[in-house]
Amino acid sequence: MSTATSARPETSVWLRIGRFLKRALVMELSIYASIGRFIARRPAVPRGAAGFGYHKPVVTILMIFIVLSAVEIPIFDLIVHRWPAVRITLLVLGIWGVTWMFGLLCAHLMRPHTVGPEGIRVRAGLETDVALSWDDIASVARNLRVDEPKSPKIVETDASRTLMLRMNNETDLEIELERPTLVRLPGHGVAGGRQQITGVRIWVDDPVAFMDEVRKYI
């Protein structure tokens, strides 16, 4: 009994570590894929669909972080140039950090929300990509909402379970679904993995153009 009991926590720990490493690898690959799309000017928009950005609320912040991270590299290099091992380590970490931040910016630019013949795909940054067919969608409407910082990603009431993809705590479009729909979200736990939702709220930089495109299909 004691052997079985002690083995379960150990298995659980290794499972969590494996999930974390897998997710980290996927995110790392997504960084370079997004940079590649940016260089090739090929946003991830399915054939026949239209893309709609959601990056305006954060693009300035991301660019500031990129510039500051780039400026730090020569400063730290000057400080630690006497110690080659430290210098090389910080140089590698600095370049990786700038690359990662640039890749995150590219992900916001190259992975827009899309509206097309197959339905709507809602996205957020590197990982989130939820495909909703027109059969799943009951309605789409403009509806500005500002939430408190650190509000939950999934908001539940007695009659609904809504996925919130906020930008700077704001959403401006509401998608209601015909029925509870199973989607896969990044990560695990309360707001990750397979989740059943009845609606999605998103931020779109140009909600008017988004709604004009939606009206072509519903």
Kinemage of the C-alpha trace (Angstrom):
@kinemage 1
@onewidth
@group {chain A} dominant
@subgroup {mainchain}
@vectorlist {calphas} color= white
{ca met a 1} P 0.000 0.000 0.000
{ca ser a 2} L 2.748 2.451 0.957
{ca thr a 3} L 4.612 1.807 -2.307
{ca ala a 4} L 1.538 2.510 -4.459
{ca thr a 5} L 0.686 5.624 -2.455
{ca ser a 6} L 4.170 7.116 -2.820
{ca ala a 7} L 4.340 6.293 -6.533
{ca arg a 8} L 1.256 8.338 -7.440
{ca pro a 9} L 2.608 11.758 -6.387
{ca glu a 10} L 5.910 10.982 -8.111
{ca thr a 11} L 4.086 10.051 -11.321
{ca ser a 12} L 1.990 13.198 -11.062
{ca val a 13} L 5.108 15.367 -10.673
{ca trp a 14} L 6.786 13.845 -13.711
{ca leu a 15} L 3.552 14.213 -15.685
{ca arg a 16} L 3.379 17.916 -14.841
{ca ile a 17} L 7.035 18.379 -15.734
{ca gly a 18} L 6.499 16.600 -19.046
{ca arg a 19} L 3.472 18.768 -19.853
{ca phe a 20} L 5.410 21.921 -18.952
{ca leu a 21} L 8.378 20.970 -21.137
{ca lys a 22} L 6.105 20.043 -24.044
{ca arg a 23} L 4.241 23.335 -23.795
{ca ala a 24} L 7.519 25.280 -23.534
{ca leu a 25} L 8.829 23.535 -26.672
{ca val a 26} L 5.625 24.255 -28.601
{ca met a 27} L 5.779 27.915 -27.577
{ca glu a 28} L 9.434 28.145 -28.587
{ca leu a 29} L 8.672 26.685 -32.009
{ca ser a 30} L 5.707 29.053 -32.352
{ca ile a 31} L 8.040 32.000 -31.743
{ca tyr a 32} L 10.250 31.091 -34.699
{ca ala a 33} L 7.269 30.151 -36.872
{ca ser a 34} L 5.740 33.580 -36.212
{ca ile a 35} L 9.022 35.322 -37.072
{ca gly a 36} L 9.189 33.284 -40.276
{ca arg a 37} L 5.646 34.301 -41.205
{ca phe a 38} L 6.503 37.940 -40.492
{ca ile a 39} L 9.575 37.838 -42.740
{ca ala a 40} L 7.635 36.053 -45.491
{ca arg a 41} L 4.612 38.343 -44.950
{ca arg a 42} L 2.306 35.351 -44.710
{ca pro a 43} L -0.226 35.781 -41.874
{ca ala a 44} L -2.019 32.643 -40.703
{ca val a 45} L -5.271 33.318 -42.534
{ca pro a 46} L -7.097 30.389 -44.209
{ca arg a 47} L -7.816 30.625 -47.938
{ca gly a 48} L -10.949 32.653 -48.594
{ca ala a 49} L -11.029 34.138 -45.080
{ca ala a 50} L -10.320 37.664 -43.840
{ca gly a 51} L -7.997 38.465 -40.937
{ca phe a 52} L -8.683 40.975 -38.159
{ca gly a 53} L -6.001 42.209 -35.803
{ca tyr a 54} L -6.212 42.516 -32.023
{ca his a 55} L -2.720 43.853 -31.343
{ca lys a 56} L -3.230 47.638 -31.059
{ca pro a 57} L -3.695 47.728 -27.257
{ca val a 58} L -0.373 45.921 -26.654
{ca val a 59} L 1.873 46.638 -29.643
{ca thr a 60} L 3.410 49.760 -28.096
{ca ile a 61} L 4.166 47.936 -24.836
{ca leu a 62} L 5.767 45.021 -26.686
{ca met a 63} L 7.917 47.354 -28.790
{ca ile a 64} L 9.108 49.183 -25.657
{ca phe a 65} L 10.101 45.870 -24.065
{ca ile a 66} L 11.962 44.850 -27.235
{ca val a 67} L 13.903 48.124 -27.391
{ca leu a 68} L 14.778 48.032 -23.679
{ca ser a 69} L 15.867 44.390 -23.913
{ca ala a 70} L 18.060 45.188 -26.929
{ca val a 71} L 19.646 48.180 -25.155
{ca glu a 72} L 20.447 46.036 -22.097
{ca ile a 73} L 22.605 43.616 -24.114
{ca pro a 74} L 25.582 45.952 -24.822
{ca ile a 75} L 25.277 47.525 -21.352
{ca phe a 76} L 25.593 44.193 -19.548
{ca asp a 77} L 28.270 43.088 -22.009
{ca leu a 78} L 30.335 46.160 -21.095
{ca ile a 79} L 29.920 45.491 -17.379
{ca val a 80} L 30.923 41.794 -17.445
{ca his a 81} L 33.419 41.788 -20.343
{ca arg a 82} L 36.224 40.742 -17.947
{ca trp a 83} L 34.540 37.398 -17.217
{ca pro a 84} L 34.129 35.463 -20.496
{ca ala a 85} L 31.858 32.738 -19.081
{ca val a 86} L 29.444 35.254 -17.570
{ca arg a 87} L 29.687 37.468 -20.638
{ca ile a 88} L 28.791 34.672 -23.059
{ca thr a 89} L 25.963 33.413 -20.845
{ca leu a 90} L 24.371 36.859 -20.540
{ca leu a 91} L 24.886 37.516 -24.247
{ca val a 92} L 23.071 34.313 -25.206
{ca leu a 93} L 20.255 34.977 -22.740
{ca gly a 94} L 19.946 38.577 -23.916
{ca ile a 95} L 19.714 37.642 -27.581
{ca trp a 96} L 17.233 34.867 -26.789
{ca gly a 97} L 15.117 37.298 -24.759
{ca val a 98} L 14.981 39.869 -27.561
{ca thr a 99} L 14.176 37.141 -30.086
{ca trp a 100} L 11.400 35.821 -27.862
{ca met a 101} L 9.828 39.250 -27.407
{ca phe a 102} L 10.056 39.960 -31.136
{ca gly a 103} L 8.485 36.579 -31.861
{ca leu a 104} L 5.639 37.368 -29.458
{ca leu a 105} L 5.022 40.633 -31.306
{ca cys a 106} L 5.068 38.753 -34.621
{ca ala a 107} L 2.556 36.236 -33.228
{ca his a 108} L 0.128 39.049 -32.456
{ca leu a 109} L 0.576 40.432 -35.960
{ca met a 110} L 0.626 37.158 -37.914
{ca arg a 111} L -2.082 35.207 -36.027
{ca pro a 112} L -5.191 37.400 -36.344
{ca his a 113} L -8.793 36.464 -35.721
{ca thr a 114} L -10.325 35.236 -38.985
{ca val a 115} L -13.783 35.164 -40.545
{ca gly a 116} L -14.363 32.908 -43.535
{ca pro a 117} L -16.544 30.243 -45.146
{ca glu a 118} L -15.676 27.706 -42.444
{ca gly a 119} L -16.542 30.020 -39.548
{ca ile a 120} L -14.673 32.187 -37.062
{ca arg a 121} L -11.274 31.467 -35.556
{ca val a 122} L -10.446 33.410 -32.419
{ca arg a 123} L -6.826 33.705 -31.415
{ca ala a 124} L -4.624 35.190 -28.733
{ca gly a 125} L -0.852 35.466 -28.912
{ca leu a 126} L 1.217 32.318 -29.367
{ca glu a 127} L -1.118 29.517 -28.333
{ca thr a 128} L -4.850 30.173 -28.321
{ca asp a 129} L -6.602 29.176 -31.547
{ca val a 130} L -10.290 28.287 -31.238
{ca ala a 131} L -12.180 27.348 -34.409
{ca leu a 132} L -15.955 27.902 -34.376
{ca ser a 133} L -18.063 26.761 -37.314
{ca trp a 134} L -21.119 28.711 -38.445
{ca asp a 135} L -23.266 25.839 -37.190
{ca asp a 136} L -21.850 26.467 -33.699
{ca ile a 137} L -22.491 30.222 -33.733
{ca ala a 138} L -25.858 31.671 -32.699
{ca ser a 139} L -24.981 35.378 -32.866
{ca val a 140} L -22.139 37.881 -33.051
{ca ala a 141} L -22.534 41.385 -31.641
{ca arg a 142} L -20.507 44.419 -30.681
{ca asn a 143} L -20.421 44.791 -26.915
{ca leu a 144} L -17.645 46.710 -25.156
{ca arg a 145} L -16.765 45.397 -21.725
{ca val a 146} L -13.963 46.358 -19.338
{ca asp a 147} L -13.114 43.838 -16.615
{ca glu a 148} L -11.084 44.118 -13.456
{ca pro a 149} L -7.395 43.131 -13.727
{ca lys a 150} L -6.747 39.412 -13.185
{ca ser a 151} L -10.366 38.498 -13.874
{ca pro a 152} L -10.859 34.778 -14.654
{ca lys a 153} L -10.339 33.546 -18.192
{ca ile a 154} L -13.616 31.618 -18.088
{ca val a 155} L -16.618 33.379 -16.547
{ca glu a 156} L -19.456 31.150 -15.364
{ca thr a 157} L -23.062 31.955 -14.504
{ca asp a 158} L -26.059 29.684 -13.995
{ca ala a 159} L -26.842 29.748 -17.725
{ca ser a 160} L -23.506 30.393 -19.458
{ca arg a 161} L -19.800 29.666 -19.520
{ca thr a 162} L -17.901 32.324 -21.476
{ca leu a 163} L -14.282 32.289 -22.629
{ca met a 164} L -12.746 35.756 -22.209
{ca leu a 165} L -9.874 36.684 -24.549
{ca arg a 166} L -9.146 40.159 -23.252
{ca met a 167} L -6.634 42.743 -24.392
{ca asn a 168} L -5.725 45.135 -21.586
{ca asn a 169} L -8.763 43.809 -19.687
{ca glu a 170} L -11.134 44.771 -22.527
{ca thr a 171} L -13.337 42.934 -25.015
{ca asp a 172} L -15.524 44.513 -27.686
{ca leu a 173} L -17.209 41.575 -29.452
{ca glu a 174} L -19.433 38.834 -28.074
{ca ile a 175} L -19.970 35.499 -29.819
{ca glu a 176} L -22.829 33.407 -28.478
{ca leu a 177} L -22.963 29.712 -29.356
{ca glu a 178} L -25.966 27.583 -30.250
{ca arg a 179} L -25.115 25.007 -27.605
{ca pro a 180} L -22.336 24.172 -25.130
{ca thr a 181} L -19.302 23.542 -27.324
{ca leu a 182} L -16.096 21.691 -26.469
{ca val a 183} L -12.886 23.579 -27.284
{ca arg a 184} L -9.210 22.986 -26.496
{ca leu a 185} L -7.310 25.744 -24.710
{ca pro a 186} L -3.573 25.971 -24.001
{ca gly a 187} L -2.303 24.646 -20.702
{ca his a 188} L -4.014 22.487 -18.110
{ca gly a 189} L -6.046 22.976 -14.971
{ca val a 190} L -9.126 25.111 -14.402
{ca ala a 191} L -8.827 27.223 -17.583
{ca gly a 192} L -6.792 24.911 -19.826
{ca gly a 193} L -7.186 21.718 -21.808
{ca arg a 194} L -10.634 20.660 -23.021
{ca gln a 195} L -13.279 23.146 -21.919
{ca gln a 196} L -16.995 23.375 -22.611
{ca ile a 197} L -18.140 26.933 -23.353
{ca thr a 198} L -21.360 28.652 -24.405
{ca gly a 199} L -19.787 31.862 -25.695
{ca val a 200} L -16.604 33.818 -26.392
{ca arg a 201} L -15.737 37.454 -25.843
{ca ile a 202} L -12.815 38.889 -27.825
{ca trp a 203} L -11.071 42.146 -28.625
{ca val a 204} L -10.882 43.210 -32.280
{ca asp a 205} L -9.085 46.385 -33.376
{ca asp a 206} L -11.756 47.090 -36.008
{ca pro a 207} L -15.059 45.601 -34.796
{ca val a 208} L -17.054 47.384 -37.519
{ca ala a 209} L -15.120 45.670 -40.327
{ca phe a 210} L -15.332 42.368 -38.430
{ca met a 211} L -19.126 42.619 -38.205
{ca asp a 212} L -19.376 43.559 -41.894
{ca glu a 213} L -17.505 40.364 -42.766
{ca val a 214} L -19.650 38.252 -40.404
{ca arg a 215} L -22.845 39.508 -42.084
{ca lys a 216} L -21.727 37.863 -45.328
{ca tyr a 217} L -22.264 34.482 -43.695
{ca ile a 218} L -25.078 34.887 -41.127
